[in-house]
């Protein structure tokens, strides 16, 4: 059985400059930064912005020397996240499991090199389950 997803959590986009991009998205689309995620906006991490309703999230990566960071990130609760980990490993996919301290993410690519992420904000529950396995 294929595990469930809660929806699209965010989309990674590449920008030349955070300040310019943040200003453009605010002026044109009404997006604002997500203050609770500003801890990720360091060391190559993303500046995350959202629409006024909080239903669309963009994780902006400055291009610099990083490879293409474009990706679609799906959301999952803790149990779904762990089921996805097992499911994707069962299909022989190479996964990168990352503890972001506020969330856990699984990163993988499809056969056509499209990048995906499954993320959960149920970080502590996932950490407990991973430590027990």
Chimera marker file (.cmm) of the C-alpha trace (Angstrom):
<marker_set name="trace">
<marker id="1" x="0.000" y="0.000" z="0.000" r="1" g="1" b="0" radius="0.5"/>
<marker id="2" x="1.278" y="3.479" z="-0.838" r="1" g="1" b="0" radius="0.5"/>
<marker id="3" x="1.515" y="5.839" z="2.181" r="1" g="1" b="0" radius="0.5"/>
<marker id="4" x="-0.499" y="9.053" z="2.293" r="1" g="1" b="0" radius="0.5"/>
<marker id="5" x="0.680" y="12.642" z="1.986" r="1" g="1" b="0" radius="0.5"/>
<marker id="6" x="-0.951" y="15.669" z="3.596" r="1" g="1" b="0" radius="0.5"/>
<marker id="7" x="-0.360" y="17.830" z="0.496" r="1" g="1" b="0" radius="0.5"/>
<marker id="8" x="2.361" y="19.983" z="-0.984" r="1" g="1" b="0" radius="0.5"/>
<marker id="9" x="4.291" y="21.543" z="1.896" r="1" g="1" b="0" radius="0.5"/>
<marker id="10" x="6.509" y="23.880" z="-0.125" r="1" g="1" b="0" radius="0.5"/>
<marker id="11" x="8.319" y="24.337" z="-3.425" r="1" g="1" b="0" radius="0.5"/>
<marker id="12" x="12.056" y="25.069" z="-3.673" r="1" g="1" b="0" radius="0.5"/>
<marker id="13" x="12.954" y="27.925" z="-6.014" r="1" g="1" b="0" radius="0.5"/>
<marker id="14" x="16.303" y="29.463" z="-6.944" r="1" g="1" b="0" radius="0.5"/>
<marker id="15" x="16.722" y="33.248" z="-6.780" r="1" g="1" b="0" radius="0.5"/>
<marker id="16" x="19.683" y="35.565" z="-7.351" r="1" g="1" b="0" radius="0.5"/>
<marker id="17" x="19.148" y="37.550" z="-4.163" r="1" g="1" b="0" radius="0.5"/>
<marker id="18" x="16.812" y="36.991" z="-1.210" r="1" g="1" b="0" radius="0.5"/>
<marker id="19" x="16.090" y="40.673" z="-0.604" r="1" g="1" b="0" radius="0.5"/>
<marker id="20" x="15.143" y="41.341" z="-4.230" r="1" g="1" b="0" radius="0.5"/>
<marker id="21" x="13.043" y="38.177" z="-4.451" r="1" g="1" b="0" radius="0.5"/>
<marker id="22" x="11.324" y="38.792" z="-1.111" r="1" g="1" b="0" radius="0.5"/>
<marker id="23" x="10.429" y="42.341" z="-2.199" r="1" g="1" b="0" radius="0.5"/>
<marker id="24" x="9.102" y="41.143" z="-5.582" r="1" g="1" b="0" radius="0.5"/>
<marker id="25" x="6.965" y="38.359" z="-4.111" r="1" g="1" b="0" radius="0.5"/>
<marker id="26" x="5.581" y="40.758" z="-1.478" r="1" g="1" b="0" radius="0.5"/>
<marker id="27" x="4.731" y="43.486" z="-4.007" r="1" g="1" b="0" radius="0.5"/>
<marker id="28" x="3.373" y="41.258" z="-6.769" r="1" g="1" b="0" radius="0.5"/>
<marker id="29" x="1.852" y="38.328" z="-4.875" r="1" g="1" b="0" radius="0.5"/>
<marker id="30" x="1.482" y="39.470" z="-1.260" r="1" g="1" b="0" radius="0.5"/>
<marker id="31" x="3.887" y="36.846" z="0.117" r="1" g="1" b="0" radius="0.5"/>
<marker id="32" x="5.598" y="37.396" z="3.471" r="1" g="1" b="0" radius="0.5"/>
<marker id="33" x="8.440" y="35.631" z="5.235" r="1" g="1" b="0" radius="0.5"/>
<marker id="34" x="7.686" y="32.877" z="7.729" r="1" g="1" b="0" radius="0.5"/>
<marker id="35" x="9.441" y="34.124" z="10.858" r="1" g="1" b="0" radius="0.5"/>
<marker id="36" x="9.266" y="30.726" z="12.586" r="1" g="1" b="0" radius="0.5"/>
<marker id="37" x="11.471" y="29.250" z="9.823" r="1" g="1" b="0" radius="0.5"/>
<marker id="38" x="14.122" y="32.003" z="9.756" r="1" g="1" b="0" radius="0.5"/>
<marker id="39" x="16.517" y="29.669" z="11.571" r="1" g="1" b="0" radius="0.5"/>
<marker id="40" x="16.896" y="27.823" z="8.268" r="1" g="1" b="0" radius="0.5"/>
<marker id="41" x="17.931" y="30.954" z="6.340" r="1" g="1" b="0" radius="0.5"/>
<marker id="42" x="21.643" y="30.443" z="7.073" r="1" g="1" b="0" radius="0.5"/>
<marker id="43" x="24.540" y="28.511" z="5.530" r="1" g="1" b="0" radius="0.5"/>
<marker id="44" x="22.802" y="27.988" z="2.195" r="1" g="1" b="0" radius="0.5"/>
<marker id="45" x="19.429" y="27.179" z="3.731" r="1" g="1" b="0" radius="0.5"/>
<marker id="46" x="16.211" y="28.711" z="2.440" r="1" g="1" b="0" radius="0.5"/>
<marker id="47" x="14.344" y="31.896" z="3.197" r="1" g="1" b="0" radius="0.5"/>
<marker id="48" x="10.756" y="30.641" z="3.328" r="1" g="1" b="0" radius="0.5"/>
<marker id="49" x="7.822" y="32.851" z="2.370" r="1" g="1" b="0" radius="0.5"/>
<marker id="50" x="4.074" y="32.268" z="2.203" r="1" g="1" b="0" radius="0.5"/>
<marker id="51" x="0.952" y="33.724" z="0.661" r="1" g="1" b="0" radius="0.5"/>
<marker id="52" x="-1.372" y="35.777" z="2.931" r="1" g="1" b="0" radius="0.5"/>
<marker id="53" x="-3.569" y="32.732" z="3.614" r="1" g="1" b="0" radius="0.5"/>
<marker id="54" x="-0.568" y="30.600" z="4.611" r="1" g="1" b="0" radius="0.5"/>
<marker id="55" x="-1.516" y="27.915" z="2.095" r="1" g="1" b="0" radius="0.5"/>
<marker id="56" x="1.400" y="28.285" z="-0.360" r="1" g="1" b="0" radius="0.5"/>
<marker id="57" x="5.035" y="28.175" z="0.783" r="1" g="1" b="0" radius="0.5"/>
<marker id="58" x="8.131" y="28.920" z="-1.287" r="1" g="1" b="0" radius="0.5"/>
<marker id="59" x="11.591" y="28.024" z="0.000" r="1" g="1" b="0" radius="0.5"/>
<marker id="60" x="13.946" y="30.463" z="-1.741" r="1" g="1" b="0" radius="0.5"/>
<marker id="61" x="17.567" y="29.390" z="-2.186" r="1" g="1" b="0" radius="0.5"/>
<marker id="62" x="20.151" y="31.886" z="-3.370" r="1" g="1" b="0" radius="0.5"/>
<marker id="63" x="21.804" y="30.467" z="-6.482" r="1" g="1" b="0" radius="0.5"/>
<marker id="64" x="25.484" y="31.174" z="-5.694" r="1" g="1" b="0" radius="0.5"/>
<marker id="65" x="27.551" y="28.027" z="-6.182" r="1" g="1" b="0" radius="0.5"/>
<marker id="66" x="24.792" y="25.590" z="-5.197" r="1" g="1" b="0" radius="0.5"/>
<marker id="67" x="23.500" y="23.056" z="-7.672" r="1" g="1" b="0" radius="0.5"/>
<marker id="68" x="19.918" y="23.426" z="-8.821" r="1" g="1" b="0" radius="0.5"/>
<marker id="69" x="17.814" y="23.387" z="-5.660" r="1" g="1" b="0" radius="0.5"/>
<marker id="70" x="14.424" y="23.156" z="-7.413" r="1" g="1" b="0" radius="0.5"/>
<marker id="71" x="12.199" y="20.564" z="-5.778" r="1" g="1" b="0" radius="0.5"/>
<marker id="72" x="8.638" y="19.877" z="-4.729" r="1" g="1" b="0" radius="0.5"/>
<marker id="73" x="8.241" y="19.093" z="-1.037" r="1" g="1" b="0" radius="0.5"/>
<marker id="74" x="5.276" y="17.069" z="0.156" r="1" g="1" b="0" radius="0.5"/>
<marker id="75" x="4.003" y="17.091" z="3.726" r="1" g="1" b="0" radius="0.5"/>
<marker id="76" x="3.351" y="14.066" z="5.929" r="1" g="1" b="0" radius="0.5"/>
<marker id="77" x="2.634" y="13.366" z="9.561" r="1" g="1" b="0" radius="0.5"/>
<marker id="78" x="5.185" y="11.337" z="11.551" r="1" g="1" b="0" radius="0.5"/>
<marker id="79" x="3.719" y="7.902" z="10.826" r="1" g="1" b="0" radius="0.5"/>
<marker id="80" x="3.225" y="8.690" z="7.132" r="1" g="1" b="0" radius="0.5"/>
<marker id="81" x="6.798" y="9.992" z="6.955" r="1" g="1" b="0" radius="0.5"/>
<marker id="82" x="8.194" y="6.743" z="8.371" r="1" g="1" b="0" radius="0.5"/>
<marker id="83" x="5.967" y="4.708" z="6.044" r="1" g="1" b="0" radius="0.5"/>
<marker id="84" x="7.293" y="6.736" z="3.083" r="1" g="1" b="0" radius="0.5"/>
<marker id="85" x="10.870" y="6.073" z="4.188" r="1" g="1" b="0" radius="0.5"/>
<marker id="86" x="10.248" y="2.334" z="4.200" r="1" g="1" b="0" radius="0.5"/>
<marker id="87" x="8.216" y="2.451" z="0.959" r="1" g="1" b="0" radius="0.5"/>
<marker id="88" x="10.827" y="4.422" z="-0.983" r="1" g="1" b="0" radius="0.5"/>
<marker id="89" x="13.682" y="2.269" z="0.315" r="1" g="1" b="0" radius="0.5"/>
<marker id="90" x="11.650" y="-0.770" z="-0.766" r="1" g="1" b="0" radius="0.5"/>
<marker id="91" x="11.675" y="0.627" z="-4.293" r="1" g="1" b="0" radius="0.5"/>
<marker id="92" x="15.465" y="0.927" z="-4.193" r="1" g="1" b="0" radius="0.5"/>
<marker id="93" x="15.536" y="4.710" z="-4.100" r="1" g="1" b="0" radius="0.5"/>
<marker id="94" x="18.575" y="6.425" z="-2.654" r="1" g="1" b="0" radius="0.5"/>
<marker id="95" x="17.311" y="8.638" z="0.174" r="1" g="1" b="0" radius="0.5"/>
<marker id="96" x="18.906" y="11.453" z="2.097" r="1" g="1" b="0" radius="0.5"/>
<marker id="97" x="17.365" y="11.688" z="5.582" r="1" g="1" b="0" radius="0.5"/>
<marker id="98" x="17.935" y="15.080" z="7.204" r="1" g="1" b="0" radius="0.5"/>
<marker id="99" x="17.117" y="16.250" z="10.711" r="1" g="1" b="0" radius="0.5"/>
<marker id="100" x="16.479" y="19.998" z="10.390" r="1" g="1" b="0" radius="0.5"/>
<marker id="101" x="15.913" y="20.266" z="14.185" r="1" g="1" b="0" radius="0.5"/>
<marker id="102" x="12.397" y="21.646" z="13.522" r="1" g="1" b="0" radius="0.5"/>
<marker id="103" x="11.475" y="18.970" z="11.004" r="1" g="1" b="0" radius="0.5"/>
<marker id="104" x="12.692" y="15.816" z="9.299" r="1" g="1" b="0" radius="0.5"/>
<marker id="105" x="13.004" y="15.527" z="5.531" r="1" g="1" b="0" radius="0.5"/>
<marker id="106" x="13.542" y="12.715" z="3.054" r="1" g="1" b="0" radius="0.5"/>
<marker id="107" x="15.138" y="13.798" z="-0.222" r="1" g="1" b="0" radius="0.5"/>
<marker id="108" x="15.082" y="11.689" z="-3.388" r="1" g="1" b="0" radius="0.5"/>
<marker id="109" x="14.884" y="11.921" z="-7.177" r="1" g="1" b="0" radius="0.5"/>
<marker id="110" x="12.748" y="10.204" z="-9.758" r="1" g="1" b="0" radius="0.5"/>
<marker id="111" x="14.363" y="8.411" z="-12.755" r="1" g="1" b="0" radius="0.5"/>
<marker id="112" x="14.252" y="11.695" z="-14.727" r="1" g="1" b="0" radius="0.5"/>
<marker id="113" x="16.259" y="13.594" z="-12.077" r="1" g="1" b="0" radius="0.5"/>
<marker id="114" x="13.290" y="15.569" z="-10.729" r="1" g="1" b="0" radius="0.5"/>
<marker id="115" x="13.934" y="16.280" z="-7.067" r="1" g="1" b="0" radius="0.5"/>
<marker id="116" x="11.428" y="15.660" z="-4.281" r="1" g="1" b="0" radius="0.5"/>
<marker id="117" x="11.239" y="16.017" z="-0.539" r="1" g="1" b="0" radius="0.5"/>
<marker id="118" x="8.855" y="14.582" z="2.016" r="1" g="1" b="0" radius="0.5"/>
<marker id="119" x="8.871" y="16.596" z="5.206" r="1" g="1" b="0" radius="0.5"/>
<marker id="120" x="7.260" y="16.287" z="8.616" r="1" g="1" b="0" radius="0.5"/>
<marker id="121" x="7.119" y="18.776" z="11.446" r="1" g="1" b="0" radius="0.5"/>
<marker id="122" x="6.429" y="15.915" z="13.891" r="1" g="1" b="0" radius="0.5"/>
<marker id="123" x="10.183" y="15.904" z="14.462" r="1" g="1" b="0" radius="0.5"/>
<marker id="124" x="10.327" y="14.536" z="18.015" r="1" g="1" b="0" radius="0.5"/>
<marker id="125" x="8.037" y="11.595" z="17.236" r="1" g="1" b="0" radius="0.5"/>
<marker id="126" x="10.144" y="10.653" z="14.196" r="1" g="1" b="0" radius="0.5"/>
<marker id="127" x="13.376" y="10.994" z="16.195" r="1" g="1" b="0" radius="0.5"/>
<marker id="128" x="12.023" y="8.615" z="18.858" r="1" g="1" b="0" radius="0.5"/>
<marker id="129" x="10.948" y="6.038" z="16.259" r="1" g="1" b="0" radius="0.5"/>
<marker id="130" x="14.268" y="6.234" z="14.390" r="1" g="1" b="0" radius="0.5"/>
<marker id="131" x="16.257" y="5.844" z="17.613" r="1" g="1" b="0" radius="0.5"/>
<marker id="132" x="14.201" y="2.786" z="18.549" r="1" g="1" b="0" radius="0.5"/>
<marker id="133" x="14.776" y="1.036" z="15.207" r="1" g="1" b="0" radius="0.5"/>
<link id1="1" id2="2" r="1" g="1" b="0" radius="0.2"/>
<link id1="2" id2="3" r="1" g="1" b="0" radius="0.2"/>
<link id1="3" id2="4" r="1" g="1" b="0" radius="0.2"/>
<link id1="4" id2="5" r="1" g="1" b="0" radius="0.2"/>
<link id1="5" id2="6" r="1" g="1" b="0" radius="0.2"/>
<link id1="6" id2="7" r="1" g="1" b="0" radius="0.2"/>
<link id1="7" id2="8" r="1" g="1" b="0" radius="0.2"/>
<link id1="8" id2="9" r="1" g="1" b="0" radius="0.2"/>
<link id1="9" id2="10" r="1" g="1" b="0" radius="0.2"/>
<link id1="10" id2="11" r="1" g="1" b="0" radius="0.2"/>
<link id1="11" id2="12" r="1" g="1" b="0" radius="0.2"/>
<link id1="12" id2="13" r="1" g="1" b="0" radius="0.2"/>
<link id1="13" id2="14" r="1" g="1" b="0" radius="0.2"/>
<link id1="14" id2="15" r="1" g="1" b="0" radius="0.2"/>
<link id1="15" id2="16" r="1" g="1" b="0" radius="0.2"/>
<link id1="16" id2="17" r="1" g="1" b="0" radius="0.2"/>
<link id1="17" id2="18" r="1" g="1" b="0" radius="0.2"/>
<link id1="18" id2="19" r="1" g="1" b="0" radius="0.2"/>
<link id1="19" id2="20" r="1" g="1" b="0" radius="0.2"/>
<link id1="20" id2="21" r="1" g="1" b="0" radius="0.2"/>
<link id1="21" id2="22" r="1" g="1" b="0" radius="0.2"/>
<link id1="22" id2="23" r="1" g="1" b="0" radius="0.2"/>
<link id1="23" id2="24" r="1" g="1" b="0" radius="0.2"/>
<link id1="24" id2="25" r="1" g="1" b="0" radius="0.2"/>
<link id1="25" id2="26" r="1" g="1" b="0" radius="0.2"/>
<link id1="26" id2="27" r="1" g="1" b="0" radius="0.2"/>
<link id1="27" id2="28" r="1" g="1" b="0" radius="0.2"/>
<link id1="28" id2="29" r="1" g="1" b="0" radius="0.2"/>
<link id1="29" id2="30" r="1" g="1" b="0" radius="0.2"/>
<link id1="30" id2="31" r="1" g="1" b="0" radius="0.2"/>
<link id1="31" id2="32" r="1" g="1" b="0" radius="0.2"/>
<link id1="32" id2="33" r="1" g="1" b="0" radius="0.2"/>
<link id1="33" id2="34" r="1" g="1" b="0" radius="0.2"/>
<link id1="34" id2="35" r="1" g="1" b="0" radius="0.2"/>
<link id1="35" id2="36" r="1" g="1" b="0" radius="0.2"/>
<link id1="36" id2="37" r="1" g="1" b="0" radius="0.2"/>
<link id1="37" id2="38" r="1" g="1" b="0" radius="0.2"/>
<link id1="38" id2="39" r="1" g="1" b="0" radius="0.2"/>
<link id1="39" id2="40" r="1" g="1" b="0" radius="0.2"/>
<link id1="40" id2="41" r="1" g="1" b="0" radius="0.2"/>
<link id1="41" id2="42" r="1" g="1" b="0" radius="0.2"/>
<link id1="42" id2="43" r="1" g="1" b="0" radius="0.2"/>
<link id1="43" id2="44" r="1" g="1" b="0" radius="0.2"/>
<link id1="44" id2="45" r="1" g="1" b="0" radius="0.2"/>
<link id1="45" id2="46" r="1" g="1" b="0" radius="0.2"/>
<link id1="46" id2="47" r="1" g="1" b="0" radius="0.2"/>
<link id1="47" id2="48" r="1" g="1" b="0" radius="0.2"/>
<link id1="48" id2="49" r="1" g="1" b="0" radius="0.2"/>
<link id1="49" id2="50" r="1" g="1" b="0" radius="0.2"/>
<link id1="50" id2="51" r="1" g="1" b="0" radius="0.2"/>
<link id1="51" id2="52" r="1" g="1" b="0" radius="0.2"/>
<link id1="52" id2="53" r="1" g="1" b="0" radius="0.2"/>
<link id1="53" id2="54" r="1" g="1" b="0" radius="0.2"/>
<link id1="54" id2="55" r="1" g="1" b="0" radius="0.2"/>
<link id1="55" id2="56" r="1" g="1" b="0" radius="0.2"/>
<link id1="56" id2="57" r="1" g="1" b="0" radius="0.2"/>
<link id1="57" id2="58" r="1" g="1" b="0" radius="0.2"/>
<link id1="58" id2="59" r="1" g="1" b="0" radius="0.2"/>
<link id1="59" id2="60" r="1" g="1" b="0" radius="0.2"/>
<link id1="60" id2="61" r="1" g="1" b="0" radius="0.2"/>
<link id1="61" id2="62" r="1" g="1" b="0" radius="0.2"/>
<link id1="62" id2="63" r="1" g="1" b="0" radius="0.2"/>
<link id1="63" id2="64" r="1" g="1" b="0" radius="0.2"/>
<link id1="64" id2="65" r="1" g="1" b="0" radius="0.2"/>
<link id1="65" id2="66" r="1" g="1" b="0" radius="0.2"/>
<link id1="66" id2="67" r="1" g="1" b="0" radius="0.2"/>
<link id1="67" id2="68" r="1" g="1" b="0" radius="0.2"/>
<link id1="68" id2="69" r="1" g="1" b="0" radius="0.2"/>
<link id1="69" id2="70" r="1" g="1" b="0" radius="0.2"/>
<link id1="70" id2="71" r="1" g="1" b="0" radius="0.2"/>
<link id1="71" id2="72" r="1" g="1" b="0" radius="0.2"/>
<link id1="72" id2="73" r="1" g="1" b="0" radius="0.2"/>
<link id1="73" id2="74" r="1" g="1" b="0" radius="0.2"/>
<link id1="74" id2="75" r="1" g="1" b="0" radius="0.2"/>
<link id1="75" id2="76" r="1" g="1" b="0" radius="0.2"/>
<link id1="76" id2="77" r="1" g="1" b="0" radius="0.2"/>
<link id1="77" id2="78" r="1" g="1" b="0" radius="0.2"/>
<link id1="78" id2="79" r="1" g="1" b="0" radius="0.2"/>
<link id1="79" id2="80" r="1" g="1" b="0" radius="0.2"/>
<link id1="80" id2="81" r="1" g="1" b="0" radius="0.2"/>
<link id1="81" id2="82" r="1" g="1" b="0" radius="0.2"/>
<link id1="82" id2="83" r="1" g="1" b="0" radius="0.2"/>
<link id1="83" id2="84" r="1" g="1" b="0" radius="0.2"/>
<link id1="84" id2="85" r="1" g="1" b="0" radius="0.2"/>
<link id1="85" id2="86" r="1" g="1" b="0" radius="0.2"/>
<link id1="86" id2="87" r="1" g="1" b="0" radius="0.2"/>
<link id1="87" id2="88" r="1" g="1" b="0" radius="0.2"/>
<link id1="88" id2="89" r="1" g="1" b="0" radius="0.2"/>
<link id1="89" id2="90" r="1" g="1" b="0" radius="0.2"/>
<link id1="90" id2="91" r="1" g="1" b="0" radius="0.2"/>
<link id1="91" id2="92" r="1" g="1" b="0" radius="0.2"/>
<link id1="92" id2="93" r="1" g="1" b="0" radius="0.2"/>
<link id1="93" id2="94" r="1" g="1" b="0" radius="0.2"/>
<link id1="94" id2="95" r="1" g="1" b="0" radius="0.2"/>
<link id1="95" id2="96" r="1" g="1" b="0" radius="0.2"/>
<link id1="96" id2="97" r="1" g="1" b="0" radius="0.2"/>
<link id1="97" id2="98" r="1" g="1" b="0" radius="0.2"/>
<link id1="98" id2="99" r="1" g="1" b="0" radius="0.2"/>
<link id1="99" id2="100" r="1" g="1" b="0" radius="0.2"/>
<link id1="100" id2="101" r="1" g="1" b="0" radius="0.2"/>
<link id1="101" id2="102" r="1" g="1" b="0" radius="0.2"/>
<link id1="102" id2="103" r="1" g="1" b="0" radius="0.2"/>
<link id1="103" id2="104" r="1" g="1" b="0" radius="0.2"/>
<link id1="104" id2="105" r="1" g="1" b="0" radius="0.2"/>
<link id1="105" id2="106" r="1" g="1" b="0" radius="0.2"/>
<link id1="106" id2="107" r="1" g="1" b="0" radius="0.2"/>
<link id1="107" id2="108" r="1" g="1" b="0" radius="0.2"/>
<link id1="108" id2="109" r="1" g="1" b="0" radius="0.2"/>
<link id1="109" id2="110" r="1" g="1" b="0" radius="0.2"/>
<link id1="110" id2="111" r="1" g="1" b="0" radius="0.2"/>
<link id1="111" id2="112" r="1" g="1" b="0" radius="0.2"/>
<link id1="112" id2="113" r="1" g="1" b="0" radius="0.2"/>
<link id1="113" id2="114" r="1" g="1" b="0" radius="0.2"/>
<link id1="114" id2="115" r="1" g="1" b="0" radius="0.2"/>
<link id1="115" id2="116" r="1" g="1" b="0" radius="0.2"/>
<link id1="116" id2="117" r="1" g="1" b="0" radius="0.2"/>
<link id1="117" id2="118" r="1" g="1" b="0" radius="0.2"/>
<link id1="118" id2="119" r="1" g="1" b="0" radius="0.2"/>
<link id1="119" id2="120" r="1" g="1" b="0" radius="0.2"/>
<link id1="120" id2="121" r="1" g="1" b="0" radius="0.2"/>
<link id1="121" id2="122" r="1" g="1" b="0" radius="0.2"/>
<link id1="122" id2="123" r="1" g="1" b="0" radius="0.2"/>
<link id1="123" id2="124" r="1" g="1" b="0" radius="0.2"/>
<link id1="124" id2="125" r="1" g="1" b="0" radius="0.2"/>
<link id1="125" id2="126" r="1" g="1" b="0" radius="0.2"/>
<link id1="126" id2="127" r="1" g="1" b="0" radius="0.2"/>
<link id1="127" id2="128" r="1" g="1" b="0" radius="0.2"/>
<link id1="128" id2="129" r="1" g="1" b="0" radius="0.2"/>
<link id1="129" id2="130" r="1" g="1" b="0" radius="0.2"/>
<link id1="130" id2="131" r="1" g="1" b="0" radius="0.2"/>
<link id1="131" id2="132" r="1" g="1" b="0" radius="0.2"/>
<link id1="132" id2="133" r="1" g="1" b="0" radius="0.2"/>
</marker_set>
